[in-house]
Each structure stands twice: as structure tokens, then as C-alpha cells.
Amino acid sequence: MTGELPEPVNRNELRVSHAEREAVVERLSKAAAEGRLDLAELDARLDRALTARTYADLAPLTADLPSEVLPAPKQSLVVKGGLSGATRDGYWQVPAKIVAYGGTGGVKLDFTQVDCHLPEIELEVHGDTGGVTVVIPDGWVAETSEVEPGLGGLKDKVTPARLPGTPLIRVSGNGGLGGVVVRHPSNWERRKLRRSQQR
């Protein structure tokens, strides 16, 4: 027995879901925040989006808006301890991702004087034989559950209280032989910091 195949339905005639309406509402609101739509246009399009039944109703509402721009890939900073060690301190530009190799001499990353407005910083550590030490200001917090301690171990001495507007440092990697330490400034480092701020 042979039956006739159903006629394919045009996509524009298909019904849209609540989630699809909400996605368009969000895109329109963002476009207005970017200055692409004035308030009158926004109100009119929002009304049409919320009452849309089919794709044909929704499509024209964002047709003249640019597609979402994908975020740029994160810039990476690689710090290698080598034989004599490496230190990043004072004021330095903090990227979204940092990779630190302790090498033989060790690596110290000191964030206490940086001006950083990133919501998160990815820090990949490899303690090697020299170890990696990370010093962060009071109010910053670090997530270290992704670090394999290795033979050198992991010491997380950071207080859990995070101040608003400060970045979260997500630490991953391994301690190697030298280990990884994440902490706030020592008393000596605090005195040194105060002296530098008074100059």
C-alpha cells in the first residue's frame, strides 16, 4: 500500500516556543542598550515578539540587527621560572589566562598592586621543582579544587570572603615537586606595599 507523503511545512509557518520568543526579547533589549533601537522601536518590537506565533512573525524583528559577535579568544601570558626564577609584581597587565611553569627557580605571581577588572582569571600552574607562589589582595578569592597537589602539595591560604567587583582566580594544574602556594600578602609584603603607596 502506497500513501502520499505529506507536503513539507515551510519553516516560517512553524510555531515558535516561549524560549524562542524570550531569546528575541533579549536580543532586542540588548540592541536598545547598544543604541541600535530607540525606545519607541523597542516597545513596538517587544509587543510583536511576545505575541508572535510563527517564525515568520519573529524573523523580521531582528533582521536588521547584526548577529551576535562571538567573544574574542582569551589572551594568555606564559611565565617560566627557568633556572633563576621569574616574578611578576608591581603594576602589570593581567590577562584573562595565565600559565606558570615553576621550572627550577620558581615563579611568583603577585597581584597586590594590579588594577584588574576581569570577572575571572584562569591560572594554570605547573610547580615543577621550583614551585609556584600566587599572592592575591585581601578580598580576592581563588578556586583551587582543580589543582593536583603532586609531591610538592597545594597550600591554599586564601580567605573565602570575596569583595564585590574583584576577580575570581580559577587555578588548575599540578604542584609537581615544588608545590603551589596561593595566599594573601605576608606582614613583610604588606609593610613594603604601604611604603610604596606613600611615595
Disulfide bonds with the S-S distance in Angstrom:
none
